Amino acid sequence: EEPPRHVIFILATTEPHKIPLTIISRCQRFDFKRISQKAMVDRMEAITSAEEISIAREALEIVALTAEGGMRDALSLLDQAISYSEDEVTVDDVLAVTGSVSQGKLAEVVSALHEQEVKAALQAVDELIQQGKDPGRFVFDLIYYLRDVLLFQSAPALEHHLERAIPDETFRGLAEQLSASWIQQAIRELNQCQQEMKWTTSPKVFIEIALLNMVEVPSSSSVSQPAEAEALNQLSKKINELEKELMNLKQNGGAPQAPAPSKPKRTPAKSGRKGYNVPYERIRQVLNEASKEEIKKVQSRWADFMDALKQNNAPAHATLLNSKPRAASSKALVLAFRYDIHCSLALEHQRTIEPLLTEFIGKPLTIIPIPEQNWQELREEYVRKQKNSPDDDGEEDTEEPPSSEGSEEDPLVSEARKLVGDELIEIQD
């Protein structure tokens, strides 16, 4: 715990955020930054000159790019390249050691893709893979090469900040030819390819698909020019038509016609508390056509229908779980729900519910959802109207109401029997 004064602990890490605060508070921190590419190349030139090793500067630049700012990695790669070569260290020796793809080959592939030459691009990739190049490394180098082209386009002064490219004549020519939108879309395709290659045993297939997608990426100029020309043509046609109409009005001396009176807007149906529009008129029509036989038929098969619906569509079954058939005609069925949201959900599952209900009832019925509270209000209104107004066509007298004393039954009870059936009614004096 108390080391001697002459003892110094040196902690080296690439993840300083993981060091506990109790240790950081007792340390002096020194952040080592990446060494620039120029400094690395100059240092390696000095070493090779002192050791009397013949090596091209371009090969040293490739070593520096591959080392990504680490001088130790650069010297290690340089040592491997010297051991691999014979008399002179060439660019091919360095590429073979690092596994990288030469800048000339990357420029060749990018140029072929931009010029829509699919065959040349695919052949170049096939040659690289046949030479034993790592497909993942090729995609990695191609992404950074396009990144350098885009960076050089935006700010040519940042020449020393390029990651994978040396700004030669070919590189500068591509920077002038390629559009920024094409480069960005190509980088997205390659990045997606890089993600998919992690989980496949056939990376070449995904590389070929990515290259085909890059060929299909239209350049901004080829897309914008026809679109602008078409828009100008449409505007000129509209202007000519307006000028002709204006000339006709001046020659005829006619006044502009007054706009036609707008039709009165229909008042929307009263909506529930949560936005569901209750179709009151349709439900009133169903009540006028409803009969006790229809609702009894639905209620007798309702349990079987719900069991079949549960097996066929669980969400639709959950929606109708708390619903109750309240009235039925020969064409429609009124379903009462506890909440407004269930009414909306029932309409979403209407295509599933109605065909299955037809199989059990024997004829097509249209479901009309209504919240339970709105149904009670509408039912009371309907019964009150039937009680206050005499029947015009005598339809309400077609069924003989049951009576224990043989006397005429109350019209209110009669209407209730027709709406909900005998099993749900309890008459109290």
Stockholm file with secondary structure:
# STOCKHOLM 1.0

chainA/1-429         EEPPRHVIFILATTEPHKIPLTIISRCQRFDFKRISQKAMVDRMEAITSAEEISIAREALEIVALTAEGGMRDALSLLDQAISYSEDEVTVDDVLAVTGSVSQGKLAEVVSALHEQEVKAALQAVDELIQQGKDPGRFVFDLIYYLRDVLLFQSAPALEHHLERAIPDETFRGLAEQLSASWIQQAIRELNQCQQEMKWTTSPKVFIEIALLNMVEVPSSSSVSQPAEAEALNQLSKKINELEKELMNLKQNGGAPQAPAPSKPKRTPAKSGRKGYNVPYERIRQVLNEASKEEIKKVQSRWADFMDALKQNNAPAHATLLNSKPRAASSKALVLAFRYDIHCSLALEHQRTIEPLLTEFIGKPLTIIPIPEQNWQELREEYVRKQKNSPDDDGEEDTEEPPSSEGSEEDPLVSEARKLVGDELIEIQD
#=GR chainA/1-429 SS CCCCTTCCCCCCCSCGGGSCHHHHTTSCCCCCCCCCHHHHHHHHHHHHHHTTCEECHHHHHHHHHHHTTCHHHHHHHHHHHHHHCSSEECHHHHHHHHCCCCHHHHHHHHHHHHTTCHHHHHHHHHHHHHTTCCHHHHHHHHHHHHHHHHHHHHCTTCGGGCSSCCCCHHHHHHHHHSCHHHHHHHHHHHHHHHHHHTTCSCHHHHHHHHHHHHHHCCCHHHHHHHHHHHHHHHHHHHHHHHHHHHHHHHHHTCCCCCCCCCCCCCCCCCBCTTSCBCCHHHHHHHHHHCCHHHHHHHHHHHHHHHHHHHHHCHHHHHHHTTCEEEEECSSEEEEEESSHHHHHHHHHTHHHHHHHHHHHHSSCCEEEEEEHHHHHHHHHHHHHHHHHSCCSSCGGGSSCCCCSSSSCCCHHHHHHHHHHCGGGCCCCC
#=GC SS_cons         CCCCTTCCCCCCCSCGGGSCHHHHTTSCCCCCCCCCHHHHHHHHHHHHHHTTCEECHHHHHHHHHHHTTCHHHHHHHHHHHHHHCSSEECHHHHHHHHCCCCHHHHHHHHHHHHTTCHHHHHHHHHHHHHTTCCHHHHHHHHHHHHHHHHHHHHCTTCGGGCSSCCCCHHHHHHHHHSCHHHHHHHHHHHHHHHHHHTTCSCHHHHHHHHHHHHHHCCCHHHHHHHHHHHHHHHHHHHHHHHHHHHHHHHHHTCCCCCCCCCCCCCCCCCBCTTSCBCCHHHHHHHHHHCCHHHHHHHHHHHHHHHHHHHHHCHHHHHHHTTCEEEEECSSEEEEEESSHHHHHHHHHTHHHHHHHHHHHHSSCCEEEEEEHHHHHHHHHHHHHHHHHSCCSSCGGGSSCCCCSSSSCCCHHHHHHHHHHCGGGCCCCC
//
